[in-house]
Amino acid sequence: MDQQPLVGVLAVQGDVREHLAALEASGARTCTVRRPAEVDAVDGLVLPGGESTTIDKLVRACGLQQPLRDRIAAGMPVYGSCAGMILLADRIADGRPDQQTLGGLDMTVRRNAFGRQVDSFEEDLHIRELGGEPVRAVFIRAPWVEEAGAAVQVLARVEHGPAAGRIVAARQGNLLVTSFHPEVTGDHRFHRLFVDIVRQNQRERS
Ligand code: GLN
């Protein structure tokens, strides 16, 4: 039980390598996940940024949708960043008509929410749960949380500009999401928080 947890990164599309590196720096063993057997093998999973419509299609084509939904329903810890956040939402606004999610989080997530003029931007966010220094949040064609149910714990909101107040990081049980990309900044506090959630979940199960 002292073994480091095995955390997978869904590797059908998106920024997989950056997450593998951030997870390893946070004390996890890692693997890529592309097949149902790999979904069953991991203690926790990261859904990376990328294009949620493409990831959704590939997840279904690879026969991963039901295995992933089953493990999420059974309490597996999952961290979704950007497109990964869209995949974990029960409801999407501005999705493609045929777009499906894995679900798990009682929230509506709006795709490409910050609009065309602001495809990408950065902001410092003060996140109490991570303590100390603000987090440099990098947003790339990012979604936001449009509305969230009572079980959702808000971790961060946009602090400045026209989108001030919008939820951009949240947690519900073992599911963690950010609109932004901590894997590209070298600040591993979100990945450490996630690996702690995975460890805690392992302890409760053993
Ligand atoms: N706009 C993308 C989508 O809708 C998400 C962007 C990202 O993951 N960087 O899936």
py3Dmol code that shows the C-alpha trace and the ligand (Angstrom):
import py3Dmol

protein = """\
ATOM      1  CA  MET A   1       0.000   0.000   0.000  1.00  0.00           C
ATOM      2  CA  ASP A   2       3.023   2.235   0.156  1.00  0.00           C
ATOM      3  CA  GLN A   3       3.287   1.909  -3.576  1.00  0.00           C
ATOM      4  CA  GLN A   4       2.829   5.080  -5.561  1.00  0.00           C
ATOM      5  CA  PRO A   5      -0.602   5.258  -7.169  1.00  0.00           C
ATOM      6  CA  LEU A   6      -0.906   4.534 -10.882  1.00  0.00           C
ATOM      7  CA  VAL A   7      -2.491   7.516 -12.644  1.00  0.00           C
ATOM      8  CA  GLY A   8      -3.402   7.232 -16.316  1.00  0.00           C
ATOM      9  CA  VAL A   9      -3.758   9.975 -18.894  1.00  0.00           C
ATOM     10  CA  LEU A  10      -6.421   9.453 -21.542  1.00  0.00           C
ATOM     11  CA  ALA A  11      -4.319   9.467 -24.701  1.00  0.00           C
ATOM     12  CA  VAL A  12      -6.641   9.600 -27.692  1.00  0.00           C
ATOM     13  CA  GLN A  13      -5.962  13.311 -28.413  1.00  0.00           C
ATOM     14  CA  GLY A  14      -4.651  16.364 -26.575  1.00  0.00           C
ATOM     15  CA  ASP A  15      -1.707  17.417 -24.416  1.00  0.00           C
ATOM     16  CA  VAL A  16      -0.878  14.043 -22.893  1.00  0.00           C
ATOM     17  CA  ARG A  17       2.869  14.365 -22.380  1.00  0.00           C
ATOM     18  CA  GLU A  18       2.681  17.471 -20.203  1.00  0.00           C
ATOM     19  CA  HIS A  19       0.267  15.753 -17.818  1.00  0.00           C
ATOM     20  CA  LEU A  20       2.428  12.612 -17.579  1.00  0.00           C
ATOM     21  CA  ALA A  21       5.393  14.779 -16.577  1.00  0.00           C
ATOM     22  CA  ALA A  22       3.395  16.830 -14.036  1.00  0.00           C
ATOM     23  CA  LEU A  23       1.948  13.663 -12.462  1.00  0.00           C
ATOM     24  CA  GLU A  24       5.360  12.027 -12.182  1.00  0.00           C
ATOM     25  CA  ALA A  25       6.709  15.166 -10.542  1.00  0.00           C
ATOM     26  CA  SER A  26       3.777  14.891  -8.106  1.00  0.00           C
ATOM     27  CA  GLY A  27       4.628  11.372  -6.924  1.00  0.00           C
ATOM     28  CA  ALA A  28       2.487   9.162  -9.162  1.00  0.00           C
ATOM     29  CA  ARG A  29       3.391   6.321 -11.485  1.00  0.00           C
ATOM     30  CA  THR A  30       1.831   7.008 -14.877  1.00  0.00           C
ATOM     31  CA  CYS A  31       0.611   5.308 -18.028  1.00  0.00           C
ATOM     32  CA  THR A  32      -1.330   6.259 -21.118  1.00  0.00           C
ATOM     33  CA  VAL A  33      -4.911   5.006 -21.470  1.00  0.00           C
ATOM     34  CA  ARG A  34      -6.301   4.016 -24.866  1.00  0.00           C
ATOM     35  CA  ARG A  35      -8.011   0.661 -24.191  1.00  0.00           C
ATOM     36  CA  PRO A  36     -10.727  -0.577 -21.819  1.00  0.00           C
ATOM     37  CA  ALA A  37      -8.259  -2.834 -19.954  1.00  0.00           C
ATOM     38  CA  GLU A  38      -6.130   0.228 -19.209  1.00  0.00           C
ATOM     39  CA  VAL A  39      -9.184   2.057 -17.847  1.00  0.00           C
ATOM     40  CA  ASP A  40      -9.637  -0.822 -15.394  1.00  0.00           C
ATOM     41  CA  ALA A  41      -5.977  -0.847 -14.321  1.00  0.00           C
ATOM     42  CA  VAL A  42      -5.494   2.743 -13.131  1.00  0.00           C
ATOM     43  CA  ASP A  43      -6.116   4.243  -9.665  1.00  0.00           C
ATOM     44  CA  GLY A  44      -6.986   7.634 -11.152  1.00  0.00           C
ATOM     45  CA  LEU A  45      -7.219   9.289 -14.549  1.00  0.00           C
ATOM     46  CA  VAL A  46      -6.484  12.643 -16.184  1.00  0.00           C
ATOM     47  CA  LEU A  47      -8.584  13.844 -19.117  1.00  0.00           C
ATOM     48  CA  PRO A  48      -6.311  16.329 -20.892  1.00  0.00           C
ATOM     49  CA  GLY A  49      -7.041  19.470 -22.859  1.00  0.00           C
ATOM     50  CA  GLY A  50      -7.518  19.166 -26.584  1.00  0.00           C
ATOM     51  CA  GLU A  51     -10.749  19.245 -28.563  1.00  0.00           C
ATOM     52  CA  SER A  52     -13.679  17.805 -26.639  1.00  0.00           C
ATOM     53  CA  THR A  53     -15.682  16.889 -29.763  1.00  0.00           C
ATOM     54  CA  THR A  54     -12.732  14.888 -31.120  1.00  0.00           C
ATOM     55  CA  ILE A  55     -11.971  13.254 -27.783  1.00  0.00           C
ATOM     56  CA  ASP A  56     -15.656  12.318 -27.418  1.00  0.00           C
ATOM     57  CA  LYS A  57     -15.692  10.691 -30.878  1.00  0.00           C
ATOM     58  CA  LEU A  58     -12.474   8.774 -30.275  1.00  0.00           C
ATOM     59  CA  VAL A  59     -13.595   7.663 -26.797  1.00  0.00           C
ATOM     60  CA  ARG A  60     -16.702   6.142 -28.365  1.00  0.00           C
ATOM     61  CA  ALA A  61     -14.791   4.652 -31.333  1.00  0.00           C
ATOM     62  CA  CYS A  62     -12.309   2.994 -28.955  1.00  0.00           C
ATOM     63  CA  GLY A  63     -15.073   1.448 -26.841  1.00  0.00           C
ATOM     64  CA  LEU A  64     -14.012   3.540 -23.848  1.00  0.00           C
ATOM     65  CA  GLN A  65     -17.200   5.457 -23.098  1.00  0.00           C
ATOM     66  CA  GLN A  66     -18.995   2.839 -21.014  1.00  0.00           C
ATOM     67  CA  PRO A  67     -15.877   1.632 -19.145  1.00  0.00           C
ATOM     68  CA  LEU A  68     -15.063   5.248 -18.258  1.00  0.00           C
ATOM     69  CA  ARG A  69     -18.634   6.026 -17.182  1.00  0.00           C
ATOM     70  CA  ASP A  70     -18.685   2.877 -15.043  1.00  0.00           C
ATOM     71  CA  ARG A  71     -15.464   3.754 -13.246  1.00  0.00           C
ATOM     72  CA  ILE A  72     -16.514   7.382 -12.716  1.00  0.00           C
ATOM     73  CA  ALA A  73     -19.810   6.159 -11.241  1.00  0.00           C
ATOM     74  CA  ALA A  74     -17.834   3.809  -8.966  1.00  0.00           C
ATOM     75  CA  GLY A  75     -15.825   6.732  -7.580  1.00  0.00           C
ATOM     76  CA  MET A  76     -12.544   6.669  -9.499  1.00  0.00           C
ATOM     77  CA  PRO A  77     -10.745  10.018  -9.091  1.00  0.00           C
ATOM     78  CA  VAL A  78     -10.588  11.947 -12.377  1.00  0.00           C
ATOM     79  CA  TYR A  79      -8.996  15.313 -13.143  1.00  0.00           C
ATOM     80  CA  GLY A  80     -10.229  17.070 -16.274  1.00  0.00           C
ATOM     81  CA  SER A  81      -8.441  20.109 -17.696  1.00  0.00           C
ATOM     82  CA  CYS A  82     -10.173  22.292 -20.312  1.00  0.00           C
ATOM     83  CA  ALA A  83     -11.596  19.792 -22.857  1.00  0.00           C
ATOM     84  CA  GLY A  84     -11.371  17.269 -19.991  1.00  0.00           C
ATOM     85  CA  MET A  85     -13.617  19.518 -17.914  1.00  0.00           C
ATOM     86  CA  ILE A  86     -16.186  19.521 -20.735  1.00  0.00           C
ATOM     87  CA  LEU A  87     -16.049  15.702 -20.796  1.00  0.00           C
ATOM     88  CA  LEU A  88     -16.796  15.454 -17.065  1.00  0.00           C
ATOM     89  CA  ALA A  89     -19.787  17.806 -17.133  1.00  0.00           C
ATOM     90  CA  ASP A  90     -23.302  16.401 -17.037  1.00  0.00           C
ATOM     91  CA  ARG A  91     -24.445  19.201 -19.368  1.00  0.00           C
ATOM     92  CA  ILE A  92     -22.753  21.256 -22.125  1.00  0.00           C
ATOM     93  CA  ALA A  93     -23.718  24.639 -23.562  1.00  0.00           C
ATOM     94  CA  ASP A  94     -22.582  25.345 -27.129  1.00  0.00           C
ATOM     95  CA  GLY A  95     -21.628  21.744 -27.753  1.00  0.00           C
ATOM     96  CA  ARG A  96     -21.967  20.096 -31.148  1.00  0.00           C
ATOM     97  CA  PRO A  97     -25.464  18.605 -31.606  1.00  0.00           C
ATOM     98  CA  ASP A  98     -24.121  15.037 -31.482  1.00  0.00           C
ATOM     99  CA  GLN A  99     -21.572  15.704 -28.736  1.00  0.00           C
ATOM    100  CA  GLN A 100     -21.724  13.464 -25.671  1.00  0.00           C
ATOM    101  CA  THR A 101     -19.937  13.653 -22.339  1.00  0.00           C
ATOM    102  CA  LEU A 102     -18.880  11.087 -19.782  1.00  0.00           C
ATOM    103  CA  GLY A 103     -20.560  13.167 -17.088  1.00  0.00           C
ATOM    104  CA  GLY A 104     -20.219  12.890 -13.321  1.00  0.00           C
ATOM    105  CA  LEU A 105     -20.182  16.562 -12.384  1.00  0.00           C
ATOM    106  CA  ASP A 106     -23.511  18.238 -11.720  1.00  0.00           C
ATOM    107  CA  MET A 107     -22.748  21.284 -13.841  1.00  0.00           C
ATOM    108  CA  THR A 108     -23.270  22.963 -17.195  1.00  0.00           C
ATOM    109  CA  VAL A 109     -20.019  23.832 -18.951  1.00  0.00           C
ATOM    110  CA  ARG A 110     -19.985  26.349 -21.795  1.00  0.00           C
ATOM    111  CA  ARG A 111     -17.495  25.547 -24.565  1.00  0.00           C
ATOM    112  CA  ASN A 112     -15.251  28.316 -25.949  1.00  0.00           C
ATOM    113  CA  ALA A 113     -16.917  30.548 -23.401  1.00  0.00           C
ATOM    114  CA  PHE A 114     -14.501  33.477 -23.451  1.00  0.00           C
ATOM    115  CA  GLY A 115     -15.270  34.210 -27.113  1.00  0.00           C
ATOM    116  CA  ARG A 116     -13.210  34.647 -30.246  1.00  0.00           C
ATOM    117  CA  GLN A 117     -11.496  37.882 -29.277  1.00  0.00           C
ATOM    118  CA  VAL A 118      -9.878  36.218 -26.310  1.00  0.00           C
ATOM    119  CA  ASP A 119      -8.820  32.804 -27.592  1.00  0.00           C
ATOM    120  CA  SER A 120      -6.021  32.653 -25.059  1.00  0.00           C
ATOM    121  CA  PHE A 121      -5.117  34.658 -21.990  1.00  0.00           C
ATOM    122  CA  GLU A 122      -3.455  34.297 -18.609  1.00  0.00           C
ATOM    123  CA  GLU A 123      -4.497  35.422 -15.165  1.00  0.00           C
ATOM    124  CA  ASP A 124      -3.302  34.957 -11.593  1.00  0.00           C
ATOM    125  CA  LEU A 125      -5.929  33.199  -9.490  1.00  0.00           C
ATOM    126  CA  HIS A 126      -6.051  33.080  -5.708  1.00  0.00           C
ATOM    127  CA  ILE A 127      -7.083  29.561  -4.727  1.00  0.00           C
ATOM    128  CA  ARG A 128      -7.516  29.055  -1.000  1.00  0.00           C
ATOM    129  CA  GLU A 129      -7.289  25.244  -1.191  1.00  0.00           C
ATOM    130  CA  LEU A 130      -3.812  25.479  -2.760  1.00  0.00           C
ATOM    131  CA  GLY A 131      -2.510  28.053  -0.293  1.00  0.00           C
ATOM    132  CA  GLY A 132       0.315  30.567  -0.699  1.00  0.00           C
ATOM    133  CA  GLU A 133       1.180  31.994  -4.064  1.00  0.00           C
ATOM    134  CA  PRO A 134      -1.513  32.663  -6.667  1.00  0.00           C
ATOM    135  CA  VAL A 135      -1.808  30.180  -9.514  1.00  0.00           C
ATOM    136  CA  ARG A 136      -0.861  31.366 -13.009  1.00  0.00           C
ATOM    137  CA  ALA A 137      -3.840  30.172 -15.045  1.00  0.00           C
ATOM    138  CA  VAL A 138      -3.347  29.705 -18.790  1.00  0.00           C
ATOM    139  CA  PHE A 139      -6.637  29.678 -20.718  1.00  0.00           C
ATOM    140  CA  ILE A 140      -6.702  28.329 -24.300  1.00  0.00           C
ATOM    141  CA  ARG A 141     -10.112  28.432 -26.022  1.00  0.00           C
ATOM    142  CA  ALA A 142     -11.335  27.651 -22.573  1.00  0.00           C
ATOM    143  CA  PRO A 143     -14.745  26.692 -21.231  1.00  0.00           C
ATOM    144  CA  TRP A 144     -16.268  28.020 -18.020  1.00  0.00           C
ATOM    145  CA  VAL A 145     -18.780  26.560 -15.597  1.00  0.00           C
ATOM    146  CA  GLU A 146     -22.107  28.179 -16.405  1.00  0.00           C
ATOM    147  CA  GLU A 147     -24.057  26.741 -13.485  1.00  0.00           C
ATOM    148  CA  ALA A 148     -23.253  24.188 -10.809  1.00  0.00           C
ATOM    149  CA  GLY A 149     -25.320  22.062  -8.450  1.00  0.00           C
ATOM    150  CA  ALA A 150     -25.111  22.248  -4.672  1.00  0.00           C
ATOM    151  CA  ALA A 151     -22.635  19.353  -4.424  1.00  0.00           C
ATOM    152  CA  VAL A 152     -20.035  21.218  -6.466  1.00  0.00           C
ATOM    153  CA  GLN A 153     -17.288  22.975  -4.514  1.00  0.00           C
ATOM    154  CA  VAL A 154     -16.039  26.085  -6.341  1.00  0.00           C
ATOM    155  CA  LEU A 155     -12.234  26.373  -6.165  1.00  0.00           C
ATOM    156  CA  ALA A 156     -11.614  29.397  -8.395  1.00  0.00           C
ATOM    157  CA  ARG A 157     -13.361  32.164 -10.279  1.00  0.00           C
ATOM    158  CA  VAL A 158     -12.050  34.615 -12.859  1.00  0.00           C
ATOM    159  CA  GLU A 159     -10.979  37.707 -10.926  1.00  0.00           C
ATOM    160  CA  HIS A 160     -10.775  40.455 -13.576  1.00  0.00           C
ATOM    161  CA  GLY A 161     -12.382  41.665 -16.778  1.00  0.00           C
ATOM    162  CA  PRO A 162     -15.753  40.983 -18.350  1.00  0.00           C
ATOM    163  CA  ALA A 163     -15.779  37.324 -17.270  1.00  0.00           C
ATOM    164  CA  ALA A 164     -15.082  38.145 -13.592  1.00  0.00           C
ATOM    165  CA  GLY A 165     -16.955  35.773 -11.301  1.00  0.00           C
ATOM    166  CA  ARG A 166     -17.099  32.850 -13.741  1.00  0.00           C
ATOM    167  CA  ILE A 167     -16.182  29.505 -12.191  1.00  0.00           C
ATOM    168  CA  VAL A 168     -12.975  28.065 -13.669  1.00  0.00           C
ATOM    169  CA  ALA A 169     -11.940  25.391 -11.146  1.00  0.00           C
ATOM    170  CA  ALA A 170     -14.160  23.076  -9.129  1.00  0.00           C
ATOM    171  CA  ARG A 171     -14.396  19.773  -7.321  1.00  0.00           C
ATOM    172  CA  GLN A 172     -17.217  17.337  -6.635  1.00  0.00           C
ATOM    173  CA  GLY A 173     -16.101  14.336  -4.592  1.00  0.00           C
ATOM    174  CA  ASN A 174     -13.249  12.649  -6.450  1.00  0.00           C
ATOM    175  CA  LEU A 175     -13.738  14.705  -9.616  1.00  0.00           C
ATOM    176  CA  LEU A 176     -11.539  17.774 -10.100  1.00  0.00           C
ATOM    177  CA  VAL A 177     -11.714  20.214 -13.031  1.00  0.00           C
ATOM    178  CA  THR A 178      -9.961  23.346 -14.280  1.00  0.00           C
ATOM    179  CA  SER A 179     -10.789  25.483 -17.335  1.00  0.00           C
ATOM    180  CA  PHE A 180      -7.093  26.246 -17.581  1.00  0.00           C
ATOM    181  CA  HIS A 181      -3.873  24.278 -18.096  1.00  0.00           C
ATOM    182  CA  PRO A 182      -1.656  23.936 -14.998  1.00  0.00           C
ATOM    183  CA  GLU A 183       0.371  21.260 -16.817  1.00  0.00           C
ATOM    184  CA  VAL A 184       2.060  23.927 -18.965  1.00  0.00           C
ATOM    185  CA  THR A 185       3.274  26.237 -16.195  1.00  0.00           C
ATOM    186  CA  GLY A 186       5.572  24.042 -14.081  1.00  0.00           C
ATOM    187  CA  ASP A 187       3.367  24.728 -11.021  1.00  0.00           C
ATOM    188  CA  HIS A 188       2.297  21.250  -9.960  1.00  0.00           C
ATOM    189  CA  ARG A 189      -0.031  22.142  -7.090  1.00  0.00           C
ATOM    190  CA  PHE A 190      -3.173  21.018  -8.942  1.00  0.00           C
ATOM    191  CA  HIS A 191      -1.552  17.720  -9.914  1.00  0.00           C
ATOM    192  CA  ARG A 192      -0.370  17.225  -6.318  1.00  0.00           C
ATOM    193  CA  LEU A 193      -3.887  17.906  -5.054  1.00  0.00           C
ATOM    194  CA  PHE A 194      -5.172  15.335  -7.529  1.00  0.00           C
ATOM    195  CA  VAL A 195      -2.587  12.701  -6.582  1.00  0.00           C
ATOM    196  CA  ASP A 196      -3.566  13.297  -2.920  1.00  0.00           C
ATOM    197  CA  ILE A 197      -7.211  12.643  -3.844  1.00  0.00           C
ATOM    198  CA  VAL A 198      -6.129   9.387  -5.551  1.00  0.00           C
ATOM    199  CA  ARG A 199      -4.083   8.319  -2.494  1.00  0.00           C
ATOM    200  CA  GLN A 200      -6.917   9.153  -0.111  1.00  0.00           C
ATOM    201  CA  ASN A 201      -9.322   7.149  -2.263  1.00  0.00           C
ATOM    202  CA  GLN A 202      -6.939   4.153  -2.209  1.00  0.00           C
ATOM    203  CA  ARG A 203      -6.691   4.323   1.588  1.00  0.00           C
ATOM    204  CA  GLU A 204     -10.469   4.423   1.971  1.00  0.00           C
ATOM    205  CA  ARG A 205     -10.815   1.390  -0.262  1.00  0.00           C
ATOM    206  CA  SER A 206      -8.175  -0.807   1.370  1.00  0.00           C
TER     207      SER A 206
END
"""
ligand_1 = """\
10
LIG
N -12.270 24.511 -27.035
C -11.915 23.148 -26.752
C -13.124 22.235 -26.749
O -14.224 22.661 -26.904
C -11.169 23.017 -25.439
C -9.841 23.723 -25.539
C -8.724 23.102 -24.736
O -8.828 21.986 -24.213
N -7.605 23.791 -24.699
O -12.958 21.055 -26.583
"""
view = py3Dmol.view(width=600, height=400)
view.addModel(protein, "pdb")
view.setStyle({"model": 0}, {"cartoon": {"style": "trace"}})
view.addModel(ligand_1, "xyz")
view.setStyle({"model": 1}, {"stick": {}})
view.zoomTo()
view.show()
